[in-house]
Amino acid sequence: MVGAGVAGLSAAWRLRAELGAQARITVCDAASVLGGKVRTVELAGRRFDVGAEAVLARRPEAVELMREAGLADQVVHPTLASGSVRALGRTAALPKGTMMGIPASAESVAGVLSADGVRAVEEERHAPPLTLPPHDVSLGALLRERFGDEVVERLVDPLLGGVYAGGADGLGLRATVPAVAAAVDAGATSLTEAVAATLPAKPSSAPVFATLRDGLGGLVDRLATGSAAELRLGQPVRELHRRPGGGWRVRLGA
Ligand SMILES: Cc1cc2nc3c(=O)[nH]c(=O)nc-3n(C[C@H](O)[C@H](O)[C@H](O)COP(=O)(O)OP(=O)(O)OC[C@H]3O[C@@H](n4cnc5c(N)ncnc54)[C@H](O)[C@@H]3O)c2cc1C
């Protein structure tokens, strides 16, 4: 495995389960510590995640991996507090009926946008029918064209920024809200219609996030130990060559 981030270590863990105790599994990483973007540090006697700090609990993969790794009793749901948005001089709950801040209807954003902004959302479904090219398009440019600037500035940018460390103008619709793009590809002719098609009929009350009581680093450690892989840290992989008879030759360099 090249890379001892959570992807490489999960692959090592899975390979051990598939291939059994006899297999020789090696994980190389340029860094001197395991985990890549997942790292838990100790500060004043407490453990803190300094990279990723939670996984989506509404998708099964990560929580199942935690359970499989024997960490079920450590799984916690970080907070039930919901997000809020400061707009029009007041702080309001993050509007329901939106997907990453993109509204399904004008009503959903009435407490957050100006009267003009709400009207623009209302009229979006009467704008020329939306079709998307197969490649990705700037989410910000599309939203500004369909709704004006307020949806981007008050809702989408702050939400996207928290997840992707970037703004809507520089991020793609297909990359960041694939379900909305898929709804347009499937025939929705406006963004509001596409978002409405992706929202669940009955909002779930299940927690959105899950993490481990002592930090996500616990998963990394457990995957590394459980995979019984040979760990080569501080060893960047410089070259990969396909061998004529099958397999790969890996050149490590300092
Ligand atoms: C600050 C921050 C917060 C985040 N918060 C969340 C969150 O709360 N929830 C969430 O789901 N996601 C979050 N993410 C994203 C998540 O952390 C990453 O998607 C995930 O950890 C990536 O795992 P990975 O194994 O694919 O890659 P990485 O963790 O990047 O691991 C790749 C590893 O490969 C090594 N490597 C690279 N090139 C070489 C080479 N040539 N030779 C040897 N080794 C090499 C690197 O040193 C690294 O250790 C966050 C990311 C950041 C940066």
The ligand as an SDF file (V2000), in Angstrom:
LIG
                    3D

 53 58  0  0  0  0  0  0  0  0999 V2000
   -8.5220   19.7420    8.2970 C   0  0  0  0  0  0  0  0  0  0  0  0
   -9.3440   18.6250    7.6740 C   0  0  0  0  0  0  0  0  0  0  0  0
  -10.5500   18.2670    8.2550 C   0  0  0  0  0  0  0  0  0  0  0  0
  -11.3070   17.2420    7.6900 C   0  0  0  0  0  0  0  0  0  0  0  0
  -12.4680   16.8780    8.3010 N   0  0  0  0  0  0  0  0  0  0  0  0
  -13.1550   15.8130    7.8520 C   0  0  0  0  0  0  0  0  0  0  0  0
  -14.2540   15.3070    8.5900 C   0  0  0  0  0  0  0  0  0  0  0  0
  -14.5970   15.8010    9.6700 O   0  0  0  0  0  0  0  0  0  0  0  0
  -14.9220   14.2370    8.0930 N   0  0  0  0  0  0  0  0  0  0  0  0
  -14.5340   13.6380    6.9170 C   0  0  0  0  0  0  0  0  0  0  0  0
  -15.1900   12.6640    6.5140 O   0  0  0  0  0  0  0  0  0  0  0  0
  -13.4720   14.0760    6.2080 N   0  0  0  0  0  0  0  0  0  0  0  0
  -12.7680   15.1370    6.6600 C   0  0  0  0  0  0  0  0  0  0  0  0
  -11.6680   15.5640    5.9860 N   0  0  0  0  0  0  0  0  0  0  0  0
  -11.2530   14.8110    4.8070 C   0  0  0  0  0  0  0  0  0  0  0  0
  -10.5750   13.4890    5.2390 C   0  0  0  0  0  0  0  0  0  0  0  0
   -9.6830   13.7330    6.2960 O   0  0  0  0  0  0  0  0  0  0  0  0
   -9.8150   12.8970    4.0530 C   0  0  0  0  0  0  0  0  0  0  0  0
  -10.6950   12.7530    2.9480 O   0  0  0  0  0  0  0  0  0  0  0  0
   -9.2360   11.5290    4.3650 C   0  0  0  0  0  0  0  0  0  0  0  0
   -8.5680   11.4990    5.6080 O   0  0  0  0  0  0  0  0  0  0  0  0
   -8.2870   11.1580    3.2190 C   0  0  0  0  0  0  0  0  0  0  0  0
   -7.7180    9.9000    3.4820 O   0  0  0  0  0  0  0  0  0  0  0  0
   -6.7220    9.2540    2.4460 P   0  0  0  0  0  0  0  0  0  0  0  0
   -6.1460    8.0490    3.0780 O   0  0  0  0  0  0  0  0  0  0  0  0
   -7.3970    9.1160    1.1300 O   0  0  0  0  0  0  0  0  0  0  0  0
   -5.6020   10.3720    2.1900 O   0  0  0  0  0  0  0  0  0  0  0  0
   -4.5610   11.0190    3.2160 P   0  0  0  0  0  0  0  0  0  0  0  0
   -5.0910   11.0540    4.5980 O   0  0  0  0  0  0  0  0  0  0  0  0
   -4.1200   12.2870    2.5830 O   0  0  0  0  0  0  0  0  0  0  0  0
   -3.3710    9.9760    3.2010 O   0  0  0  0  0  0  0  0  0  0  0  0
   -2.4940    9.8620    2.1170 C   0  0  0  0  0  0  0  0  0  0  0  0
   -1.1720    9.4190    2.6870 C   0  0  0  0  0  0  0  0  0  0  0  0
   -0.3220    9.1040    1.6030 O   0  0  0  0  0  0  0  0  0  0  0  0
    0.9620    9.5790    1.8960 C   0  0  0  0  0  0  0  0  0  0  0  0
    1.6380    9.7600    0.6300 N   0  0  0  0  0  0  0  0  0  0  0  0
    1.3120   10.5990   -0.3670 C   0  0  0  0  0  0  0  0  0  0  0  0
    2.1710   10.4420   -1.3960 N   0  0  0  0  0  0  0  0  0  0  0  0
    3.0460    9.4710   -1.0270 C   0  0  0  0  0  0  0  0  0  0  0  0
    4.1640    8.8560   -1.6630 C   0  0  0  0  0  0  0  0  0  0  0  0
    4.5670    9.1830   -2.8960 N   0  0  0  0  0  0  0  0  0  0  0  0
    4.8360    7.8970   -0.9770 N   0  0  0  0  0  0  0  0  0  0  0  0
    4.4540    7.5150    0.2620 C   0  0  0  0  0  0  0  0  0  0  0  0
    3.4010    8.0790    0.9000 N   0  0  0  0  0  0  0  0  0  0  0  0
    2.7080    9.0350    0.2570 C   0  0  0  0  0  0  0  0  0  0  0  0
    0.7380   10.8580    2.6730 C   0  0  0  0  0  0  0  0  0  0  0  0
    1.8570   11.1620    3.4920 O   0  0  0  0  0  0  0  0  0  0  0  0
   -0.4940   10.5010    3.5060 C   0  0  0  0  0  0  0  0  0  0  0  0
   -0.1700   10.0030    4.7900 O   0  0  0  0  0  0  0  0  0  0  0  0
  -10.8720   16.5850    6.5190 C   0  0  0  0  0  0  0  0  0  0  0  0
   -9.6530   16.9590    5.9330 C   0  0  0  0  0  0  0  0  0  0  0  0
   -8.8990   17.9620    6.5020 C   0  0  0  0  0  0  0  0  0  0  0  0
   -7.5780   18.3260    5.8670 C   0  0  0  0  0  0  0  0  0  0  0  0
  1  2  1  0
  2  3  1  0
  2 52  2  0
  3  4  2  0
  4  5  1  0
  4 50  1  0
  5  6  2  0
  6  7  1  0
  6 13  1  0
  7  8  2  0
  7  9  1  0
  9 10  1  0
 10 11  2  0
 10 12  1  0
 12 13  2  0
 13 14  1  0
 14 15  1  0
 14 50  1  0
 15 16  1  0
 16 17  1  0
 16 18  1  0
 18 19  1  0
 18 20  1  0
 20 21  1  0
 20 22  1  0
 22 23  1  0
 23 24  1  0
 24 25  2  0
 24 26  1  0
 24 27  1  0
 27 28  1  0
 28 29  2  0
 28 30  1  0
 28 31  1  0
 31 32  1  0
 32 33  1  0
 33 34  1  0
 33 48  1  0
 34 35  1  0
 35 36  1  0
 35 46  1  0
 36 37  1  0
 36 45  1  0
 37 38  2  0
 38 39  1  0
 39 40  1  0
 39 45  2  0
 40 41  1  0
 40 42  2  0
 42 43  1  0
 43 44  2  0
 44 45  1  0
 46 47  1  0
 46 48  1  0
 48 49  1  0
 50 51  2  0
 51 52  1  0
 52 53  1  0
M  END
$$$$
